[in-house]
Amino acid sequence: MTRSAHIGRVLSALLLAVGLVAVAESLAWRGARFPGFFVMPNRVVPSVGLPGWSGVGEGRPLYQQVVLAVDGAKAGDAADVYRAVALHRAGTDVEYMVAREGAVESRLLPPRTFGAGEYVAIFGMYLVCGIFYLALAVLAVERRAAAPALHGGLAALAWVGAAFALTAMDLYGPGRLFRLHAAAEALLPAAFVHLALVCPGDRVRGRPGLLPLVYGVGIALAAVYQVLLYEPRAYTVVHDVCQALIVPPAFAVAIMLALALSDPPSTLGARGTRRLLGGTLVGIVAPAIVLGISGASGGRVPVNASAWVSFVFPLAAILSLRAPARS
């Protein structure tokens, strides 16, 4: 076993451990009373919601707003918000003082009970995406010798995608993996650029400094994100930038795979190329459009629906790598 394969296995094992912790933490949500929206550790309401949740039906969700106080008591963190809501009787409204871009308003909203269907629709789909991306990472590492550039790009995106999806299960409480989730989000654009440079053809060969430059920019973005993570207004800006930056490389991968259909790469074959193109359109391009629109709108569009199809890409990639390279 090569050193890179050993490192890859260790990284996959660590992400699996992170996923198990996140799953265990998320189980507390089943049957819990909550505001009808999530709150992250920095008190920002994420762009995540389902029909019927607070503010969604009337077209006034609290996405990317900061919760300042609950029932007149200052909210120091997300735990303060959840504790205050848990004390309310069913059918009674909770008063929230929220702010966005300097504008402060008061909202009266009833608490909700987090149902089993809601758990599956949000946390269940995060878990499915994380598992499929982790499985792709394992397969790409084991088969990297057959096509080092392509499999390396798939593994990199799979690790970052798995980290992003699995840590999202902890993001809305207790939030212990908040910084890891933000780091994964900041590295997603770099991972997508990496994939665009090697899929389906290798455009990195002869340019040894290209990938270090791509990931250097990603690491710099991640560092800025970590510094601003608990500054709500700045957090929203960086969050929106990260989402918007995913769109161009996602489209680039789809376009190059479509062009490759006339002359499929030997590592994938015609069948594998078609599968990967289909998985890219459904599992990458469609979610990237949702993320891009949400980012461009300042987070006013919920992004959790993208998780319902994101698993299609790693699934298609797994089938493409496992299939014989023939037409």
ZAVEXRO-965673 format. One record per residue (C-alpha): x, y, z; residue number from 1. Coordinates in Angstrom, 3 decimals, m for minus. Each point is the difference from the previous one (the first is absolute). Layout:
<rs>
<r east="X" north="Y" up="Z" k="NUM"/>
...
</rs>
This chain:
<rs>
<r east="0.000" north="0.000" up="0.000" k="1"/>
<r east="1.403" north="3.384" up="m1.017" k="2"/>
<r east="0.345" north="2.867" up="2.436" k="3"/>
<r east="m2.714" north="2.021" up="m1.775" k="4"/>
<r east="m2.401" north="m2.959" up="0.208" k="5"/>
<r east="0.733" north="m0.356" up="3.713" k="6"/>
<r east="m0.631" north="3.704" up="0.583" k="7"/>
<r east="m3.205" north="m0.255" up="m1.998" k="8"/>
<r east="m1.264" north="m2.893" up="2.102" k="9"/>
<r east="0.806" north="1.823" up="3.217" k="10"/>
<r east="m1.810" north="3.123" up="m1.206" k="11"/>
<r east="m3.054" north="m2.047" up="m1.002" k="12"/>
<r east="0.005" north="m1.708" up="3.402" k="13"/>
<r east="0.152" north="3.362" up="1.771" k="14"/>
<r east="m2.927" north="1.308" up="m2.037" k="15"/>
<r east="m1.959" north="m3.134" up="0.830" k="16"/>
<r east="0.629" north="0.654" up="3.700" k="17"/>
<r east="m1.136" north="3.603" up="m0.433" k="18"/>
<r east="m3.130" north="m1.265" up="m1.715" k="19"/>
<r east="m0.815" north="m2.403" up="2.833" k="20"/>
<r east="0.330" north="2.824" up="2.535" k="21"/>
<r east="m2.235" north="2.243" up="m2.114" k="22"/>
<r east="m2.654" north="m2.719" up="m0.362" k="23"/>
<r east="m0.033" north="m0.594" up="3.757" k="24"/>
<r east="m0.377" north="3.734" up="0.657" k="25"/>
<r east="m2.783" north="0.386" up="m2.566" k="26"/>
<r east="m2.217" north="m2.657" up="1.601" k="27"/>
<r east="m0.943" north="2.478" up="2.737" k="28"/>
<r east="m2.002" north="1.950" up="m2.585" k="29"/>
<r east="m2.678" north="m2.690" up="m0.306" k="30"/>
<r east="m3.087" north="1.257" up="1.826" k="31"/>
<r east="1.775" north="3.116" up="1.260" k="32"/>
<r east="m1.825" north="3.326" up="0.291" k="33"/>
<r east="1.742" north="2.629" up="m2.107" k="34"/>
<r east="m0.711" north="3.480" up="m1.392" k="35"/>
<r east="m1.126" north="m1.173" up="m3.430" k="36"/>
<r east="3.418" north="1.021" up="m1.320" k="37"/>
<r east="3.563" north="m0.993" up="0.805" k="38"/>
<r east="2.612" north="2.164" up="1.706" k="39"/>
<r east="3.739" north="m0.453" up="m0.434" k="40"/>
<r east="2.565" north="0.590" up="2.772" k="41"/>
<r east="0.558" north="3.584" up="m1.204" k="42"/>
<r east="m3.780" north="0.669" up="0.379" k="43"/>
<r east="m0.522" north="0.194" up="m3.773" k="44"/>
<r east="m3.076" north="m1.759" up="m1.387" k="45"/>
<r east="1.275" north="m2.226" up="m2.833" k="46"/>
<r east="m1.679" north="m0.137" up="m3.406" k="47"/>
<r east="m1.616" north="m3.324" up="0.849" k="48"/>
<r east="m3.692" north="m0.677" up="0.337" k="49"/>
<r east="m3.039" north="m2.052" up="m0.945" k="50"/>
<r east="m3.579" north="0.949" up="m0.944" k="51"/>
<r east="m1.964" north="1.026" up="3.057" k="52"/>
<r east="2.997" north="1.198" up="1.983" k="53"/>
<r east="m0.057" north="3.408" up="1.651" k="54"/>
<r east="m0.237" north="2.808" up="m2.531" k="55"/>
<r east="0.216" north="m2.297" up="m3.046" k="56"/>
<r east="m3.717" north="m0.144" up="m0.782" k="57"/>
<r east="m0.413" north="3.777" up="0.013" k="58"/>
<r east="3.166" north="0.531" up="m2.031" k="59"/>
<r east="1.925" north="1.569" up="2.873" k="60"/>
<r east="2.492" north="m2.621" up="1.211" k="61"/>
<r east="2.717" north="1.129" up="2.375" k="62"/>
<r east="2.858" north="m1.316" up="m2.140" k="63"/>
<r east="3.383" north="1.661" up="0.684" k="64"/>
<r east="m1.486" north="2.199" up="2.726" k="65"/>
<r east="1.628" north="0.193" up="3.414" k="66"/>
<r east="m2.010" north="m0.889" up="3.101" k="67"/>
<r east="0.698" north="2.720" up="2.566" k="68"/>
<r east="m2.532" north="m0.848" up="2.710" k="69"/>
<r east="m2.794" north="m2.418" up="0.876" k="70"/>
<r east="m2.946" north="1.294" up="2.053" k="71"/>
<r east="2.057" north="3.064" up="0.872" k="72"/>
<r east="2.986" north="m1.980" up="1.322" k="73"/>
<r east="3.276" north="0.424" up="m1.869" k="74"/>
<r east="1.109" north="m3.080" up="m1.942" k="75"/>
<r east="3.714" north="m0.630" up="0.430" k="76"/>
<r east="0.043" north="m3.071" up="m2.224" k="77"/>
<r east="m2.244" north="m2.554" up="m1.678" k="78"/>
<r east="m0.384" north="m2.003" up="3.209" k="79"/>
<r east="m1.635" north="3.028" up="1.668" k="80"/>
<r east="m2.563" north="0.155" up="m2.806" k="81"/>
<r east="m0.846" north="m3.680" up="0.154" k="82"/>
<r east="m0.254" north="m0.012" up="3.799" k="83"/>
<r east="m2.401" north="2.937" up="0.012" k="84"/>
<r east="m2.222" north="m1.612" up="m2.633" k="85"/>
<r east="m0.058" north="m3.345" up="1.832" k="86"/>
<r east="m1.605" north="1.747" up="3.018" k="87"/>
<r east="m3.005" north="1.153" up="m2.042" k="88"/>
<r east="m3.272" north="m1.889" up="0.032" k="89"/>
<r east="m1.350" north="m1.271" up="m3.310" k="90"/>
<r east="m2.155" north="2.589" up="m1.761" k="91"/>
<r east="1.656" north="3.027" up="1.590" k="92"/>
<r east="1.980" north="2.476" up="m2.085" k="93"/>
<r east="3.643" north="0.780" up="0.641" k="94"/>
<r east="1.316" north="3.519" up="m0.533" k="95"/>
<r east="3.283" north="0.248" up="m1.889" k="96"/>
<r east="2.068" north="3.114" up="m0.517" k="97"/>
<r east="1.917" north="m0.546" up="m3.241" k="98"/>
<r east="2.308" north="2.127" up="m2.129" k="99"/>
<r east="1.226" north="0.011" up="m3.578" k="100"/>
<r east="2.361" north="2.559" up="m1.515" k="101"/>
<r east="m0.584" north="2.335" up="2.932" k="102"/>
<r east="m3.804" north="m0.118" up="m0.151" k="103"/>
<r east="m1.568" north="m1.356" up="3.215" k="104"/>
<r east="m3.526" north="m1.385" up="0.232" k="105"/>
<r east="m2.169" north="m1.975" up="2.384" k="106"/>
<r east="m1.708" north="m3.210" up="m1.116" k="107"/>
<r east="m2.652" north="m2.033" up="1.811" k="108"/>
<r east="0.196" north="m3.650" up="m1.073" k="109"/>
<r east="m1.352" north="m3.240" up="1.501" k="110"/>
<r east="2.423" north="m2.795" up="0.909" k="111"/>
<r east="m0.141" north="m3.329" up="m1.847" k="112"/>
<r east="0.737" north="m3.623" up="0.816" k="113"/>
<r east="2.674" north="m1.524" up="m2.206" k="114"/>
<r east="m1.626" north="m3.030" up="m1.616" k="115"/>
<r east="1.442" north="m3.243" up="m1.314" k="116"/>
<r east="m0.711" north="0.994" up="m3.597" k="117"/>
<r east="1.836" north="3.279" up="0.487" k="118"/>
<r east="2.947" north="m1.871" up="1.482" k="119"/>
<r east="0.231" north="m2.227" up="m3.075" k="120"/>
<r east="m0.468" north="2.913" up="m2.422" k="121"/>
<r east="2.888" north="1.954" up="1.508" k="122"/>
<r east="2.368" north="m2.060" up="2.125" k="123"/>
<r east="m0.756" north="m3.256" up="m1.793" k="124"/>
<r east="0.913" north="1.480" up="m3.385" k="125"/>
<r east="3.155" north="1.601" up="1.401" k="126"/>
<r east="0.998" north="m3.462" up="1.223" k="127"/>
<r east="m0.754" north="m1.645" up="m3.349" k="128"/>
<r east="2.107" north="2.583" up="m1.851" k="129"/>
<r east="2.841" north="m0.352" up="2.480" k="130"/>
<r east="0.028" north="m3.809" up="m0.260" k="131"/>
<r east="0.027" north="m0.001" up="m3.806" k="132"/>
<r east="2.764" north="2.614" up="m0.170" k="133"/>
<r east="2.049" north="m1.942" up="2.537" k="134"/>
<r east="m0.500" north="m3.222" up="m1.984" k="135"/>
<r east="1.182" north="1.805" up="m3.145" k="136"/>
<r east="3.117" north="1.215" up="1.825" k="137"/>
<r east="0.843" north="m3.545" up="1.110" k="138"/>
<r east="m0.478" north="m1.429" up="m3.514" k="139"/>
<r east="1.931" north="2.803" up="m1.713" k="140"/>
<r east="2.966" north="m0.479" up="2.350" k="141"/>
<r east="0.039" north="m3.768" up="m0.508" k="142"/>
<r east="m0.080" north="0.389" up="m3.787" k="143"/>
<r east="2.177" north="3.083" up="m0.310" k="144"/>
<r east="2.818" north="m1.851" up="m1.750" k="145"/>
<r east="m2.234" north="m0.555" up="m3.047" k="146"/>
<r east="m0.490" north="3.745" up="m0.597" k="147"/>
<r east="1.858" north="2.062" up="2.627" k="148"/>
<r east="m1.191" north="3.441" up="m1.114" k="149"/>
<r east="m3.702" north="m0.837" up="m0.415" k="150"/>
<r east="m0.222" north="m2.170" up="3.091" k="151"/>
<r east="1.945" north="2.548" up="2.026" k="152"/>
<r east="m2.463" north="2.735" up="m0.966" k="153"/>
<r east="m2.986" north="m2.205" up="0.808" k="154"/>
<r east="1.505" north="m0.948" up="3.365" k="155"/>
<r east="0.694" north="3.631" up="0.912" k="156"/>
<r east="m3.552" north="1.088" up="m0.804" k="157"/>
<r east="m1.392" north="m3.069" up="1.760" k="158"/>
<r east="1.883" north="0.714" up="3.231" k="159"/>
<r east="m1.042" north="3.648" up="0.059" k="160"/>
<r east="m3.576" north="m0.893" up="m0.976" k="161"/>
<r east="m0.190" north="m2.673" up="2.703" k="162"/>
<r east="1.346" north="2.394" up="2.631" k="163"/>
<r east="m2.478" north="2.685" up="m1.065" k="164"/>
<r east="m3.028" north="m2.327" up="0.045" k="165"/>
<r east="0.817" north="m1.917" up="3.168" k="166"/>
<r east="0.864" north="3.044" up="2.109" k="167"/>
<r east="m3.259" north="1.636" up="m1.145" k="168"/>
<r east="m1.781" north="m2.502" up="2.256" k="169"/>
<r east="1.579" north="1.755" up="2.994" k="170"/>
<r east="m0.211" north="3.536" up="m1.363" k="171"/>
<r east="m3.348" north="0.997" up="1.513" k="172"/>
<r east="0.769" north="m1.355" up="3.441" k="173"/>
<r east="2.113" north="m0.628" up="1.955" k="174"/>
<r east="2.356" north="1.499" up="m2.610" k="175"/>
<r east="3.251" north="m1.543" up="1.197" k="176"/>
<r east="1.053" north="m0.602" up="m3.611" k="177"/>
<r east="m0.850" north="3.526" up="m1.171" k="178"/>
<r east="3.566" north="0.970" up="m0.845" k="179"/>
<r east="0.641" north="m3.257" up="m1.859" k="180"/>
<r east="m3.180" north="0.506" up="m2.015" k="181"/>
<r east="1.046" north="3.555" up="m0.916" k="182"/>
<r east="3.451" north="m1.220" up="m1.059" k="183"/>
<r east="m1.589" north="m2.627" up="m2.262" k="184"/>
<r east="m2.339" north="2.588" up="m1.493" k="185"/>
<r east="2.904" north="2.322" up="m0.773" k="186"/>
<r east="1.937" north="m2.841" up="m1.674" k="187"/>
<r east="m2.912" north="m1.167" up="m2.163" k="188"/>
<r east="0.713" north="2.524" up="m2.818" k="189"/>
<r east="3.664" north="m1.095" up="m0.106" k="190"/>
<r east="m1.019" north="m3.675" up="m0.083" k="191"/>
<r east="m2.391" north="0.687" up="m2.871" k="192"/>
<r east="2.723" north="1.868" up="m1.908" k="193"/>
<r east="2.315" north="m2.975" up="0.614" k="194"/>
<r east="m2.582" north="m2.346" up="m1.498" k="195"/>
<r east="m0.548" north="2.318" up="m2.978" k="196"/>
<r east="3.742" north="m0.118" up="m0.694" k="197"/>
<r east="0.197" north="m3.804" up="m0.103" k="198"/>
<r east="m3.443" north="m1.155" up="m1.152" k="199"/>
<r east="m0.229" north="m1.432" up="m2.525" k="200"/>
<r east="3.493" north="0.952" up="m1.228" k="201"/>
<r east="3.133" north="0.922" up="1.939" k="202"/>
<r east="0.754" north="3.705" up="m0.387" k="203"/>
<r east="2.340" north="0.082" up="2.982" k="204"/>
<r east="2.823" north="m1.980" up="m1.612" k="205"/>
<r east="2.962" north="2.255" up="m0.670" k="206"/>
<r east="m1.346" north="2.647" up="2.383" k="207"/>
<r east="1.270" north="m1.095" up="3.413" k="208"/>
<r east="m0.889" north="3.275" up="1.700" k="209"/>
<r east="m3.640" north="0.101" up="m1.101" k="210"/>
<r east="m1.654" north="m2.163" up="2.663" k="211"/>
<r east="2.049" north="1.542" up="2.866" k="212"/>
<r east="m1.205" north="3.402" up="m1.219" k="213"/>
<r east="m3.638" north="m1.160" up="m0.116" k="214"/>
<r east="0.121" north="m1.453" up="3.490" k="215"/>
<r east="2.059" north="2.915" up="1.272" k="216"/>
<r east="m2.867" north="2.321" up="m0.923" k="217"/>
<r east="m2.431" north="m2.434" up="1.628" k="218"/>
<r east="2.028" north="m0.123" up="3.210" k="219"/>
<r east="0.221" north="3.800" up="0.063" k="220"/>
<r east="m3.787" north="0.201" up="m0.360" k="221"/>
<r east="m0.387" north="m2.567" up="2.777" k="222"/>
<r east="2.301" north="2.020" up="2.260" k="223"/>
<r east="m2.041" north="3.165" up="m0.572" k="224"/>
<r east="m3.151" north="m1.993" up="0.695" k="225"/>
<r east="1.363" north="m1.269" up="3.321" k="226"/>
<r east="0.865" north="3.519" up="1.119" k="227"/>
<r east="m3.449" north="1.366" up="m0.899" k="228"/>
<r east="m2.052" north="m3.045" up="0.972" k="229"/>
<r east="m1.526" north="1.585" up="3.106" k="230"/>
<r east="m0.527" north="3.416" up="m1.607" k="231"/>
<r east="m3.535" north="m0.537" up="m1.364" k="232"/>
<r east="m0.059" north="2.618" up="m2.749" k="233"/>
<r east="3.471" north="m0.901" up="m1.272" k="234"/>
<r east="m0.826" north="m3.701" up="0.268" k="235"/>
<r east="m2.954" north="0.399" up="m2.354" k="236"/>
<r east="2.156" north="1.768" up="m2.598" k="237"/>
<r east="2.710" north="m2.685" up="0.010" k="238"/>
<r east="m2.637" north="m2.754" up="0.012" k="239"/>
<r east="m1.677" north="1.493" up="m3.080" k="240"/>
<r east="3.369" north="0.369" up="m1.774" k="241"/>
<r east="0.876" north="m3.656" up="0.637" k="242"/>
<r east="m3.307" north="m1.134" up="m1.454" k="243"/>
<r east="0.247" north="2.246" up="m3.064" k="244"/>
<r east="3.554" north="m1.189" up="m0.778" k="245"/>
<r east="m1.197" north="m3.596" up="m0.403" k="246"/>
<r east="m2.098" north="0.773" up="m3.079" k="247"/>
<r east="2.677" north="0.657" up="m2.710" k="248"/>
<r east="2.113" north="m3.162" up="0.553" k="249"/>
<r east="m3.158" north="m2.109" up="0.374" k="250"/>
<r east="m1.191" north="1.130" up="m3.422" k="251"/>
<r east="3.505" north="m0.482" up="m1.412" k="252"/>
<r east="0.051" north="m3.666" up="1.049" k="253"/>
<r east="m3.376" north="m0.627" up="m1.636" k="254"/>
<r east="0.969" north="1.754" up="m3.231" k="255"/>
<r east="3.289" north="m1.882" up="m0.350" k="256"/>
<r east="m1.648" north="m3.345" up="0.685" k="257"/>
<r east="m2.626" north="0.782" up="m2.645" k="258"/>
<r east="2.730" north="0.864" up="m2.506" k="259"/>
<r east="1.829" north="m3.213" up="0.869" k="260"/>
<r east="m2.956" north="m2.156" up="m1.075" k="261"/>
<r east="1.286" north="0.096" up="m3.594" k="262"/>
<r east="3.394" north="m1.312" up="1.110" k="263"/>
<r east="m0.353" north="m1.591" up="3.455" k="264"/>
<r east="3.149" north="m0.321" up="2.126" k="265"/>
<r east="1.287" north="m3.562" up="0.284" k="266"/>
<r east="m0.171" north="0.130" up="3.804" k="267"/>
<r east="m3.785" north="0.409" up="m0.070" k="268"/>
<r east="m1.163" north="m1.241" up="m3.381" k="269"/>
<r east="m3.177" north="1.201" up="m1.671" k="270"/>
<r east="m2.299" north="m1.543" up="2.596" k="271"/>
<r east="1.962" north="1.374" up="2.936" k="272"/>
<r east="0.170" north="3.450" up="m1.574" k="273"/>
<r east="m3.769" north="0.051" up="m0.563" k="274"/>
<r east="m0.627" north="m1.103" up="3.579" k="275"/>
<r east="2.330" north="2.605" up="1.413" k="276"/>
<r east="m1.548" north="2.725" up="m2.169" k="277"/>
<r east="m3.491" north="m0.929" up="1.191" k="278"/>
<r east="1.156" north="m0.064" up="3.610" k="279"/>
<r east="1.707" north="3.371" up="m0.450" k="280"/>
<r east="m3.096" north="1.649" up="m1.449" k="281"/>
<r east="m2.297" north="m1.329" up="2.724" k="282"/>
<r east="2.337" north="m0.180" up="2.990" k="283"/>
<r east="2.299" north="2.984" up="m0.594" k="284"/>
<r east="m1.400" north="2.483" up="m2.509" k="285"/>
<r east="m3.556" north="0.032" up="1.412" k="286"/>
<r east="1.178" north="0.467" up="3.627" k="287"/>
<r east="2.585" north="2.559" up="m1.161" k="288"/>
<r east="m2.767" north="2.031" up="m1.633" k="289"/>
<r east="m1.968" north="m0.050" up="3.267" k="290"/>
<r east="3.106" north="0.985" up="1.975" k="291"/>
<r east="0.885" north="2.704" up="m2.502" k="292"/>
<r east="m3.504" north="1.518" up="0.056" k="293"/>
<r east="m0.002" north="m0.130" up="3.793" k="294"/>
<r east="3.402" north="1.660" up="0.155" k="295"/>
<r east="m0.955" north="2.692" up="m2.518" k="296"/>
<r east="m3.223" north="0.719" up="1.904" k="297"/>
<r east="1.795" north="0.412" up="3.309" k="298"/>
<r east="m1.135" north="m3.381" up="1.286" k="299"/>
<r east="m3.721" north="0.591" up="m0.534" k="300"/>
<r east="m0.410" north="m3.329" up="m1.847" k="301"/>
<r east="0.182" north="m3.194" up="2.121" k="302"/>
<r east="2.789" north="m2.341" up="m1.021" k="303"/>
<r east="m0.904" north="m3.237" up="1.783" k="304"/>
<r east="m1.977" north="m1.240" up="m3.020" k="305"/>
<r east="3.337" north="m0.363" up="m1.812" k="306"/>
<r east="0.859" north="m2.875" up="2.356" k="307"/>
<r east="m2.944" north="m1.980" up="m1.407" k="308"/>
<r east="1.864" north="m0.488" up="m3.295" k="309"/>
<r east="3.657" north="0.625" up="0.885" k="310"/>
<r east="0.607" north="m3.690" up="0.745" k="311"/>
<r east="m0.643" north="m0.769" up="m3.716" k="312"/>
<r east="3.457" north="1.240" up="m0.999" k="313"/>
<r east="2.083" north="m2.224" up="2.317" k="314"/>
<r east="m2.305" north="m2.919" up="m0.835" k="315"/>
<r east="0.516" north="0.573" up="m3.742" k="316"/>
<r east="3.742" north="0.394" up="0.502" k="317"/>
<r east="0.164" north="m3.261" up="1.950" k="318"/>
<r east="m1.871" north="m1.834" up="m2.767" k="319"/>
<r east="2.252" north="1.601" up="m2.634" k="320"/>
<r east="3.194" north="m1.042" up="1.753" k="321"/>
<r east="m1.247" north="m3.527" up="0.636" k="322"/>
<r east="m1.270" north="m0.550" up="m3.546" k="323"/>
<r east="2.336" north="m1.366" up="m2.685" k="324"/>
<r east="1.293" north="2.734" up="m2.324" k="325"/>
<r east="m1.964" north="m1.016" up="m3.100" k="326"/>
<r east="m2.773" north="1.459" up="m2.135" k="327"/>
</rs>
